[in-house]
Structure formats: C-alpha cells, structure tokens
Amino acid sequence: MTLKIEDAKSWVQENYDDLERNRLECPDETVQMINRMIPDKSREMWNAGCWMAEQLREHGANDEQVSSIQMAQGQRSFGGCPWQAAVDYANEFIENGDTEEKGGVELAIKRNNELFGAQG
C-alpha cells in the first residue's frame, strides 16, 4: 500500500471542522504565531501533519515517534509541500517501521542548506 496526497486530502475533508477548531484553539505559541503570519500555510501544515499522525499511529508509532516525525514534517513544509512531506514520511514509516529524518536542530540545518545553500 502506498499512500498518496489524495488520500490525505480526502481524510482532511472528512475531518475538516474538528481539525480547524483544534488548530485555532491550539495553545502552542508557535502554532498561534504561524496561524497569524501565514494562515493558509499553517492550515496545510496542520492538516497534513494530523493526517500523517493518524497514519503513523495506525501503523504502530508511539507518541515519541509521532511527535518527532511531525516536527520533521513541519520543518520540511517550510519551503516545500506539507502534503508531500506528510505522505513521504507516512510511507517511509509504513515500509520501514520508522523514518530516517527526525525533527530538530540537525534537520533545521539541513533544510537551511537545502533552501539557502551552505553558509560559511
């Protein structure tokens, strides 16, 4: 089974009202900031990330894995497609039981280099 962007968007349509309410009511300051600064991108990142988390949990991911992979998906979403990042990570997890990339400083540096070229 290979998941596709259409699968994610279909799930989001079915759950849109709950997703939107939870995104707008999220107490996390970073989510609130992104909601204010780039509302359309924030909505896409949130929706794609929630779909991905659902897929990860259905395929045995624990909370720590879900959190780390969601962080990576968010980092990949800046300067990229949130849907593609979510689908890629979900498929990788289903195939391998985990993902190679994890959210955090190392991925932030990698993304910065990919988007802006190596500095120094």
PyMOL CGO cylinders between C-alpha atoms (Angstrom):
from pymol import cmd
from pymol.cgo import CYLINDER

trace = [
    CYLINDER, 0.00, 0.00, 0.00, 1.37, 3.38, -0.98, 0.3, 1, 1, 1, 1, 1, 1,
    CYLINDER, 1.37, 3.38, -0.98, -0.41, 6.42, 0.41, 0.3, 1, 1, 1, 1, 1, 1,
    CYLINDER, -0.41, 6.42, 0.41, -0.97, 9.43, -1.83, 0.3, 1, 1, 1, 1, 1, 1,
    CYLINDER, -0.97, 9.43, -1.83, -1.70, 13.11, -1.33, 0.3, 1, 1, 1, 1, 1, 1,
    CYLINDER, -1.70, 13.11, -1.33, -5.28, 12.47, -2.45, 0.3, 1, 1, 1, 1, 1, 1,
    CYLINDER, -5.28, 12.47, -2.45, -5.68, 10.05, 0.48, 0.3, 1, 1, 1, 1, 1, 1,
    CYLINDER, -5.68, 10.05, 0.48, -4.56, 12.74, 2.91, 0.3, 1, 1, 1, 1, 1, 1,
    CYLINDER, -4.56, 12.74, 2.91, -6.76, 15.45, 1.45, 0.3, 1, 1, 1, 1, 1, 1,
    CYLINDER, -6.76, 15.45, 1.45, -9.79, 13.15, 1.45, 0.3, 1, 1, 1, 1, 1, 1,
    CYLINDER, -9.79, 13.15, 1.45, -9.27, 12.38, 5.15, 0.3, 1, 1, 1, 1, 1, 1,
    CYLINDER, -9.27, 12.38, 5.15, -8.92, 16.10, 5.87, 0.3, 1, 1, 1, 1, 1, 1,
    CYLINDER, -8.92, 16.10, 5.87, -12.21, 16.87, 4.11, 0.3, 1, 1, 1, 1, 1, 1,
    CYLINDER, -12.21, 16.87, 4.11, -13.96, 14.30, 6.29, 0.3, 1, 1, 1, 1, 1, 1,
    CYLINDER, -13.96, 14.30, 6.29, -12.44, 15.78, 9.47, 0.3, 1, 1, 1, 1, 1, 1,
    CYLINDER, -12.44, 15.78, 9.47, -12.14, 19.44, 8.47, 0.3, 1, 1, 1, 1, 1, 1,
    CYLINDER, -12.14, 19.44, 8.47, -14.30, 21.05, 11.17, 0.3, 1, 1, 1, 1, 1, 1,
    CYLINDER, -14.30, 21.05, 11.17, -12.51, 19.28, 14.02, 0.3, 1, 1, 1, 1, 1, 1,
    CYLINDER, -12.51, 19.28, 14.02, -9.09, 19.97, 12.51, 0.3, 1, 1, 1, 1, 1, 1,
    CYLINDER, -9.09, 19.97, 12.51, -9.84, 23.68, 12.04, 0.3, 1, 1, 1, 1, 1, 1,
    CYLINDER, -9.84, 23.68, 12.04, -11.24, 24.09, 15.55, 0.3, 1, 1, 1, 1, 1, 1,
    CYLINDER, -11.24, 24.09, 15.55, -8.25, 22.30, 17.11, 0.3, 1, 1, 1, 1, 1, 1,
    CYLINDER, -8.25, 22.30, 17.11, -5.74, 24.30, 15.06, 0.3, 1, 1, 1, 1, 1, 1,
    CYLINDER, -5.74, 24.30, 15.06, -7.28, 27.63, 16.00, 0.3, 1, 1, 1, 1, 1, 1,
    CYLINDER, -7.28, 27.63, 16.00, -7.66, 26.66, 19.68, 0.3, 1, 1, 1, 1, 1, 1,
    CYLINDER, -7.66, 26.66, 19.68, -4.18, 25.13, 19.97, 0.3, 1, 1, 1, 1, 1, 1,
    CYLINDER, -4.18, 25.13, 19.97, -2.41, 26.67, 22.99, 0.3, 1, 1, 1, 1, 1, 1,
    CYLINDER, -2.41, 26.67, 22.99, 1.07, 26.18, 21.47, 0.3, 1, 1, 1, 1, 1, 1,
    CYLINDER, 1.07, 26.18, 21.47, 2.62, 29.63, 20.88, 0.3, 1, 1, 1, 1, 1, 1,
    CYLINDER, 2.62, 29.63, 20.88, 4.44, 28.51, 17.73, 0.3, 1, 1, 1, 1, 1, 1,
    CYLINDER, 4.44, 28.51, 17.73, 1.20, 27.27, 16.18, 0.3, 1, 1, 1, 1, 1, 1,
    CYLINDER, 1.20, 27.27, 16.18, -0.52, 30.55, 17.13, 0.3, 1, 1, 1, 1, 1, 1,
    CYLINDER, -0.52, 30.55, 17.13, 2.32, 32.58, 15.57, 0.3, 1, 1, 1, 1, 1, 1,
    CYLINDER, 2.32, 32.58, 15.57, 2.20, 30.59, 12.33, 0.3, 1, 1, 1, 1, 1, 1,
    CYLINDER, 2.20, 30.59, 12.33, -1.60, 30.91, 12.26, 0.3, 1, 1, 1, 1, 1, 1,
    CYLINDER, -1.60, 30.91, 12.26, -1.23, 34.71, 12.41, 0.3, 1, 1, 1, 1, 1, 1,
    CYLINDER, -1.23, 34.71, 12.41, 1.70, 35.04, 10.00, 0.3, 1, 1, 1, 1, 1, 1,
    CYLINDER, 1.70, 35.04, 10.00, 0.86, 32.51, 7.27, 0.3, 1, 1, 1, 1, 1, 1,
    CYLINDER, 0.86, 32.51, 7.27, -2.68, 31.24, 7.86, 0.3, 1, 1, 1, 1, 1, 1,
    CYLINDER, -2.68, 31.24, 7.86, -3.02, 29.25, 4.61, 0.3, 1, 1, 1, 1, 1, 1,
    CYLINDER, -3.02, 29.25, 4.61, 0.35, 27.51, 5.04, 0.3, 1, 1, 1, 1, 1, 1,
    CYLINDER, 0.35, 27.51, 5.04, -0.44, 26.91, 8.71, 0.3, 1, 1, 1, 1, 1, 1,
    CYLINDER, -0.44, 26.91, 8.71, -3.71, 25.21, 7.79, 0.3, 1, 1, 1, 1, 1, 1,
    CYLINDER, -3.71, 25.21, 7.79, -1.99, 22.97, 5.22, 0.3, 1, 1, 1, 1, 1, 1,
    CYLINDER, -1.99, 22.97, 5.22, 0.83, 22.04, 7.60, 0.3, 1, 1, 1, 1, 1, 1,
    CYLINDER, 0.83, 22.04, 7.60, -1.61, 21.29, 10.42, 0.3, 1, 1, 1, 1, 1, 1,
    CYLINDER, -1.61, 21.29, 10.42, -3.99, 19.25, 8.30, 0.3, 1, 1, 1, 1, 1, 1,
    CYLINDER, -3.99, 19.25, 8.30, -1.25, 17.26, 6.57, 0.3, 1, 1, 1, 1, 1, 1,
    CYLINDER, -1.25, 17.26, 6.57, 0.51, 16.68, 9.90, 0.3, 1, 1, 1, 1, 1, 1,
    CYLINDER, 0.51, 16.68, 9.90, -2.68, 15.48, 11.61, 0.3, 1, 1, 1, 1, 1, 1,
    CYLINDER, -2.68, 15.48, 11.61, -3.40, 13.06, 8.78, 0.3, 1, 1, 1, 1, 1, 1,
    CYLINDER, -3.40, 13.06, 8.78, 0.18, 11.80, 8.94, 0.3, 1, 1, 1, 1, 1, 1,
    CYLINDER, 0.18, 11.80, 8.94, -0.03, 11.32, 12.72, 0.3, 1, 1, 1, 1, 1, 1,
    CYLINDER, -0.03, 11.32, 12.72, -3.18, 9.26, 12.27, 0.3, 1, 1, 1, 1, 1, 1,
    CYLINDER, -3.18, 9.26, 12.27, -1.41, 7.05, 9.72, 0.3, 1, 1, 1, 1, 1, 1,
    CYLINDER, -1.41, 7.05, 9.72, 1.65, 6.66, 11.93, 0.3, 1, 1, 1, 1, 1, 1,
    CYLINDER, 1.65, 6.66, 11.93, -0.45, 5.62, 14.93, 0.3, 1, 1, 1, 1, 1, 1,
    CYLINDER, -0.45, 5.62, 14.93, -2.45, 3.16, 12.81, 0.3, 1, 1, 1, 1, 1, 1,
    CYLINDER, -2.45, 3.16, 12.81, 0.86, 1.55, 11.85, 0.3, 1, 1, 1, 1, 1, 1,
    CYLINDER, 0.86, 1.55, 11.85, 2.29, 1.25, 15.36, 0.3, 1, 1, 1, 1, 1, 1,
    CYLINDER, 2.29, 1.25, 15.36, 4.13, 4.52, 16.01, 0.3, 1, 1, 1, 1, 1, 1,
    CYLINDER, 4.13, 4.52, 16.01, 4.45, 5.53, 19.64, 0.3, 1, 1, 1, 1, 1, 1,
    CYLINDER, 4.45, 5.53, 19.64, 3.89, 9.09, 20.86, 0.3, 1, 1, 1, 1, 1, 1,
    CYLINDER, 3.89, 9.09, 20.86, 7.60, 9.95, 20.76, 0.3, 1, 1, 1, 1, 1, 1,
    CYLINDER, 7.60, 9.95, 20.76, 7.90, 8.80, 17.14, 0.3, 1, 1, 1, 1, 1, 1,
    CYLINDER, 7.90, 8.80, 17.14, 4.75, 10.68, 16.12, 0.3, 1, 1, 1, 1, 1, 1,
    CYLINDER, 4.75, 10.68, 16.12, 5.98, 13.87, 17.76, 0.3, 1, 1, 1, 1, 1, 1,
    CYLINDER, 5.98, 13.87, 17.76, 9.43, 13.68, 16.18, 0.3, 1, 1, 1, 1, 1, 1,
    CYLINDER, 9.43, 13.68, 16.18, 8.11, 12.84, 12.73, 0.3, 1, 1, 1, 1, 1, 1,
    CYLINDER, 8.11, 12.84, 12.73, 5.50, 15.63, 12.95, 0.3, 1, 1, 1, 1, 1, 1,
    CYLINDER, 5.50, 15.63, 12.95, 8.30, 18.06, 13.79, 0.3, 1, 1, 1, 1, 1, 1,
    CYLINDER, 8.30, 18.06, 13.79, 10.25, 16.85, 10.76, 0.3, 1, 1, 1, 1, 1, 1,
    CYLINDER, 10.25, 16.85, 10.76, 7.14, 17.21, 8.59, 0.3, 1, 1, 1, 1, 1, 1,
    CYLINDER, 7.14, 17.21, 8.59, 6.72, 20.78, 9.81, 0.3, 1, 1, 1, 1, 1, 1,
    CYLINDER, 6.72, 20.78, 9.81, 10.35, 21.56, 9.07, 0.3, 1, 1, 1, 1, 1, 1,
    CYLINDER, 10.35, 21.56, 9.07, 10.09, 20.02, 5.58, 0.3, 1, 1, 1, 1, 1, 1,
    CYLINDER, 10.09, 20.02, 5.58, 6.88, 22.01, 4.98, 0.3, 1, 1, 1, 1, 1, 1,
    CYLINDER, 6.88, 22.01, 4.98, 8.64, 25.35, 5.10, 0.3, 1, 1, 1, 1, 1, 1,
    CYLINDER, 8.64, 25.35, 5.10, 9.85, 25.94, 1.57, 0.3, 1, 1, 1, 1, 1, 1,
    CYLINDER, 9.85, 25.94, 1.57, 8.14, 22.74, 0.49, 0.3, 1, 1, 1, 1, 1, 1,
    CYLINDER, 8.14, 22.74, 0.49, 4.81, 20.97, 0.18, 0.3, 1, 1, 1, 1, 1, 1,
    CYLINDER, 4.81, 20.97, 0.18, 3.27, 19.92, 3.53, 0.3, 1, 1, 1, 1, 1, 1,
    CYLINDER, 3.27, 19.92, 3.53, 1.23, 17.21, 1.80, 0.3, 1, 1, 1, 1, 1, 1,
    CYLINDER, 1.23, 17.21, 1.80, 4.22, 15.66, 0.06, 0.3, 1, 1, 1, 1, 1, 1,
    CYLINDER, 4.22, 15.66, 0.06, 6.27, 15.70, 3.26, 0.3, 1, 1, 1, 1, 1, 1,
    CYLINDER, 6.27, 15.70, 3.26, 3.43, 14.03, 5.20, 0.3, 1, 1, 1, 1, 1, 1,
    CYLINDER, 3.43, 14.03, 5.20, 2.89, 11.35, 2.55, 0.3, 1, 1, 1, 1, 1, 1,
    CYLINDER, 2.89, 11.35, 2.55, 6.62, 10.67, 2.21, 0.3, 1, 1, 1, 1, 1, 1,
    CYLINDER, 6.62, 10.67, 2.21, 7.12, 10.26, 5.97, 0.3, 1, 1, 1, 1, 1, 1,
    CYLINDER, 7.12, 10.26, 5.97, 3.97, 8.13, 6.37, 0.3, 1, 1, 1, 1, 1, 1,
    CYLINDER, 3.97, 8.13, 6.37, 5.01, 5.83, 3.55, 0.3, 1, 1, 1, 1, 1, 1,
    CYLINDER, 5.01, 5.83, 3.55, 8.56, 5.56, 4.87, 0.3, 1, 1, 1, 1, 1, 1,
    CYLINDER, 8.56, 5.56, 4.87, 7.28, 4.67, 8.33, 0.3, 1, 1, 1, 1, 1, 1,
    CYLINDER, 7.28, 4.67, 8.33, 4.86, 2.06, 6.97, 0.3, 1, 1, 1, 1, 1, 1,
    CYLINDER, 4.86, 2.06, 6.97, 7.64, 0.50, 4.89, 0.3, 1, 1, 1, 1, 1, 1,
    CYLINDER, 7.64, 0.50, 4.89, 10.46, 0.64, 7.46, 0.3, 1, 1, 1, 1, 1, 1,
    CYLINDER, 10.46, 0.64, 7.46, 8.86, 1.00, 10.89, 0.3, 1, 1, 1, 1, 1, 1,
    CYLINDER, 8.86, 1.00, 10.89, 10.46, 4.42, 11.35, 0.3, 1, 1, 1, 1, 1, 1,
    CYLINDER, 10.46, 4.42, 11.35, 11.85, 7.36, 9.41, 0.3, 1, 1, 1, 1, 1, 1,
    CYLINDER, 11.85, 7.36, 9.41, 15.45, 8.28, 8.83, 0.3, 1, 1, 1, 1, 1, 1,
    CYLINDER, 15.45, 8.28, 8.83, 14.92, 12.01, 9.47, 0.3, 1, 1, 1, 1, 1, 1,
    CYLINDER, 14.92, 12.01, 9.47, 13.86, 13.28, 12.86, 0.3, 1, 1, 1, 1, 1, 1,
    CYLINDER, 13.86, 13.28, 12.86, 12.72, 16.76, 13.75, 0.3, 1, 1, 1, 1, 1, 1,
    CYLINDER, 12.72, 16.76, 13.75, 15.22, 19.04, 15.43, 0.3, 1, 1, 1, 1, 1, 1,
    CYLINDER, 15.22, 19.04, 15.43, 18.37, 21.07, 15.00, 0.3, 1, 1, 1, 1, 1, 1,
    CYLINDER, 18.37, 21.07, 15.00, 20.09, 18.68, 12.59, 0.3, 1, 1, 1, 1, 1, 1,
    CYLINDER, 20.09, 18.68, 12.59, 17.15, 18.78, 10.18, 0.3, 1, 1, 1, 1, 1, 1,
    CYLINDER, 17.15, 18.78, 10.18, 16.86, 22.55, 10.59, 0.3, 1, 1, 1, 1, 1, 1,
    CYLINDER, 16.86, 22.55, 10.59, 20.48, 22.97, 9.46, 0.3, 1, 1, 1, 1, 1, 1,
    CYLINDER, 20.48, 22.97, 9.46, 19.93, 20.53, 6.59, 0.3, 1, 1, 1, 1, 1, 1,
    CYLINDER, 19.93, 20.53, 6.59, 16.78, 22.39, 5.46, 0.3, 1, 1, 1, 1, 1, 1,
    CYLINDER, 16.78, 22.39, 5.46, 18.55, 25.74, 5.71, 0.3, 1, 1, 1, 1, 1, 1,
    CYLINDER, 18.55, 25.74, 5.71, 21.35, 24.42, 3.49, 0.3, 1, 1, 1, 1, 1, 1,
    CYLINDER, 21.35, 24.42, 3.49, 18.86, 22.92, 1.02, 0.3, 1, 1, 1, 1, 1, 1,
    CYLINDER, 18.86, 22.92, 1.02, 16.85, 26.13, 0.78, 0.3, 1, 1, 1, 1, 1, 1,
    CYLINDER, 16.85, 26.13, 0.78, 19.57, 28.75, 1.01, 0.3, 1, 1, 1, 1, 1, 1,
    CYLINDER, 19.57, 28.75, 1.01, 22.84, 26.96, 0.30, 0.3, 1, 1, 1, 1, 1, 1,
    CYLINDER, 22.84, 26.96, 0.30, 25.63, 26.22, 2.75, 0.3, 1, 1, 1, 1, 1, 1,
    CYLINDER, 25.63, 26.22, 2.75, 26.70, 29.28, 4.72, 0.3, 1, 1, 1, 1, 1, 1,
    CYLINDER, 26.70, 29.28, 4.72, 30.20, 29.87, 5.94, 0.3, 1, 1, 1, 1, 1, 1,
]
cmd.load_cgo(trace, "trace")
